[in-house]
């Protein structure tokens, strides 16, 4: 089975290192690159051709929502899962409108983040349960 090619995008190097350690331990996920902002993510996508991008929202320069919209407008775009600490309704809706296939909070348990990457790679949308509850109110 071909592993899921994953690009990690977050401006915090400690977050990227933690995600890399956690997700890189899965047999079916290969970390193919990292980026600290949306512009670098766009460059990395050109070079490493990920299946899935795990994208923070608030970053200096090009933010995650702008990068998501730009990446999803490309031919053969990667799937994008937004991973953030911010879960205001408008933020969630903007991410989904930009083309994100998933929206997770950074307090999501590690096993659920791994499973979300797998599900999005398979074509299924994923929303954090806390986000789903908030949207249903």
C-alpha positions in Angstrom: 0.0 0.0 0.0 1.3 3.4 -0.9 1.6 5.7 2.1 -0.3 9.0 2.4 2.0 11.8 1.5 1.6 14.5 4.2 2.8 18.2 4.3 2.8 19.9 7.7 2.2 23.7 7.8 2.4 25.6 11.1 4.5 28.7 12.1 5.5 27.1 15.4 8.4 24.7 14.9 7.6 22.9 18.1 4.1 22.1 16.8 5.5 20.9 13.5 8.0 18.7 15.4 5.2 17.2 17.6 3.0 16.5 14.6 5.9 15.0 12.6 6.7 12.7 15.5 3.1 11.7 16.1 2.0 11.3 12.4 5.3 9.9 11.2 4.9 6.9 13.5 1.9 5.7 11.5 2.9 3.0 8.9 0.6 4.4 6.3 1.6 8.1 6.5 4.8 9.7 5.2 5.8 13.2 6.2 7.1 14.7 2.9 7.7 18.2 4.0 7.1 21.1 6.4 6.4 24.8 6.0 6.1 27.7 8.4 3.6 29.8 6.4 1.2 29.7 3.5 3.6 30.9 0.9 6.2 28.2 1.8 3.4 25.7 1.8 2.5 26.6 -1.8 6.2 26.2 -2.8 6.4 22.8 -0.9 3.3 21.5 -2.7 5.0 22.1 -6.0 8.1 20.1 -4.9 6.8 17.3 -2.8 3.3 16.7 -4.2 1.5 15.8 -0.9 -1.9 13.9 -0.8 -2.9 15.8 2.3 -1.8 19.1 3.8 -2.3 19.7 7.6 -2.6 23.5 7.8 -2.6 26.0 10.6 -4.8 29.1 10.1 -3.0 32.0 11.7 0.5 32.4 10.4 2.7 35.4 9.3 2.6 36.4 5.7 0.2 34.2 3.8 -2.3 32.8 6.3 -3.7 29.2 6.1 -7.1 30.1 4.7 -5.6 32.0 1.8 -3.1 29.2 1.1 -5.9 26.7 1.3 -7.9 28.6 -1.3 -4.9 28.9 -3.6 -3.9 25.3 -3.3 -7.5 24.0 -3.9 -7.7 26.1 -7.0 -4.8 24.2 -8.6 -5.2 21.3 -11.0 -4.9 18.0 -8.9 -4.9 19.8 -5.5 -4.0 18.1 -2.3 -6.7 17.6 0.4 -6.4 20.1 3.2 -7.2 19.6 6.9 -7.1 22.8 8.9 -5.7 22.3 12.4 -6.0 25.3 14.7 -6.7 26.5 18.2 -9.4 28.9 16.8 -12.9 27.6 16.2 -15.2 30.6 15.8 -18.0 29.7 13.5 -16.8 32.2 10.9 -13.3 30.7 10.9 -14.8 27.2 10.3 -17.0 28.4 7.5 -14.2 30.4 5.8 -12.0 27.3 5.9 -14.7 25.1 4.4 -15.5 27.7 1.7 -11.8 27.9 0.9 -11.9 24.2 0.1 -10.7 22.5 3.3 -11.8 18.9 3.6 -11.4 18.9 7.4 -11.3 21.2 10.4 -9.7 20.0 13.6 -8.8 21.7 16.9 -5.2 21.4 18.2 -6.6 19.8 21.3 -7.8 16.8 19.2 -6.4 13.5 20.6 -3.4 12.3 18.5 -5.2 9.1 17.4 -8.1 11.2 16.0 -5.7 13.4 14.0 -4.1 10.3 12.5 -7.5 8.9 11.6 -8.6 12.3 10.2 -5.6 12.3 7.8 -6.6 8.8 6.7 -10.2 9.7 6.2 -9.5 12.9 4.2 -7.0 11.1 2.0 -9.8 8.6 1.3 -12.1 11.4 0.2 -14.2 11.8 3.4 -14.7 15.2 5.1 -13.8 15.5 8.8 -14.9 18.0 11.4 -13.8 18.0 15.0 -16.7 17.0 17.3 -16.4 20.3 19.2 -16.7 22.2 15.9 -19.7 20.1 14.8 -21.5 20.8 18.1 -20.8 24.5 17.8 -22.1 24.7 14.3 -25.3 22.8 15.3 -26.2 25.4 18.0 
